[in-house]
Amino acid sequence: MLADGATMLMPDTEENQQTYPQQSAQKPGLGFPIVRMVGLLSLATGACLNYAIGPYQGKGTGESSLFSKLLDTLGAKDLLIADRYYSTYAIIALMLEKRVPVLFRLHANKTTDFRRGKRLGKKDHLIRYKKPKRKPVWMTEQAFTNLPEELTVREFAVKGTVYITTLLETEKYPKKELAALYHQRWKIELDFRTIKTHMGMEMLRCKTPEMIRKEIAVHFLAYNLVRANLANAAIYSGIQPRLLSFMAAAQLMQNTANLCIQKTSKILNELLEPLLKAISYTVIGNRKRKNQPRVVKLRPKPYPLMKKPRNEYLTE
């Protein structure tokens, strides 16, 4: 299971600004309301299992706070993979309580000393974390009190990168294999790019918070429908769902939907197998190319930036 956060913009209306305010550094009327989202996505299929949204900034609006609303989605058969932001005592302890193993990079504010703890191998050891004195803002006092005073985790390094996990058995879980597994965390970044860029969710369209929530839900519904067909096509062809093209599948589904408008139910059932067969041919493959420069080809429009509210321009 992959976890990560993302942000989206929406129309600059008074109602949207009240619920999802723009960044505090921006002057009124010059920014866009912004919503933060944290999602749980399947590593195997890319489907979104659950998500939570909230304002971009303010108390209880960080990724950890939103992630805490998704804890019930995780079960004992899951493995949580996330970036170093999630590598906190409270999250690790709650995952251990739910018997959900975790695999993170070491938090940016922490350092490790492999001379300490129980040595498991070269740059691989078990270490005990002590409970911090301050509770996270998203936890209640009672929940924080119930956390154990100490917990045992495994820290290991591969090619200079330090990881942390609750998978403690070295023979069963070699560190190089865990590091290779963690590298697949990048897939959630590609999934969010698909959702935001290719599916048009980067700038939402609705003008009220209620409709914004519905718009986000509909986007994820459409996204999961495509992922479901990719999974079915993968079963049909015996290939992993991640090796099939999301955009090609979406286009095939759109073309098929256009053919189905005036068809009977009998004909619709007959179209399903050819659709899955066509999706199974959209194999991405291993693309190898040189590192590309971070430059933009499209030239910007020759307009100055908006530096004051629009109504002030109209009065000039």
Secondary structure, 3 states (H helix, E strand, C coil): CEEEEEEEECCCCHHHHHHCCCCCCCCCCCCCCEEEEEEEECCCCCCEEEEEEEECCCCCCCHHHHHHHHHHHCCCCCCEECCHHHCCHHHHHHHHHCCCCEEEECCCCCCCCCCCCEEEECCEEEEEEECCCCCCCCCCHHHHHCCCCEEEEEEEEECCEEEEECCCCCCCCCHHHHHHHHHCCHHHHHHHHHHHHHCCCCECCCCCHHHHHHHHHHHHHHHHHHHHHHHHHHHHHCCCHHHECHHHHHHHHHHHHHHHCCCCHHHHHHHHHHHHHHHHCCECCCCCCCCCCCCCCCCCCCCCCCCCCHHHHHCC
